[in-house]
């Protein structure tokens, strides 16, 4: 079985829902035509899935999630939806509710964290990543806040611009030959619907030089829109297409 996560929203390859749905239907049809049972979920990417962006910083979020620390609801929801579909397709659960129950159990009893650590070691990584992440995950030398220009509610986030801010810091490539800096990125990212005060950080930038940090800060400032009242936050899973 194959489960695909097709994004829609400002951070997606197809930013509009109609295009994302068409892409999902095309993927599911091609896979099914090749004899591979497939489910494609169209999921929201109108804001980052979690409070961090950047290589090592996102790995830290994943480790915390697996170990039972603070679990970001958006990241948890999308991951569980995708994994449940795969368990059903693979015949390991009769329905989605049963699959979700199995997934919650292996998260809570530590089995998922144990298997992840074994996967890392099998791929040549450290055997003690879960126990000693700080020994293996690099940290950037500079951390700077991006202050909110005023008070208000976060009503829109240009998720693609957030990603490009990480690229400016060196955390992504613009050319295939570019070196990726695994330490840089963003933490403490605000979420849609969050109420912020003037001067409160919209994000914390982890970088290596002030010029790159200043460029990333300007991009984040433009990417986050503050307004009055509430924000429209849509469903995480916006469509399910089975092939």
Buried (B, 14 or more C-beta within 10 A) or exposed (E): BBBBBBBBBBBBEBBEBEBBBBBBBBBBBEBBEEEEBBBBBBBBBBBBBBBBBBBBBBBBBBBBBBBEEEBBEBBBBBBBBBBBBBBBBEEEBEEBEBBBEBBEEBBEEEEBBEEBBEEBEEEEEBEEBBEEBEEEBBEBEEEBBBBBEEEBBBBBBBBBBBBBBBBBBBBBEEEEEEEEBBBBBBBBBBBBEBEBEEEBBBBBBBBBBEEBBBBBBEBBBEBBBBEEEEBEEEEBBBBBBEB
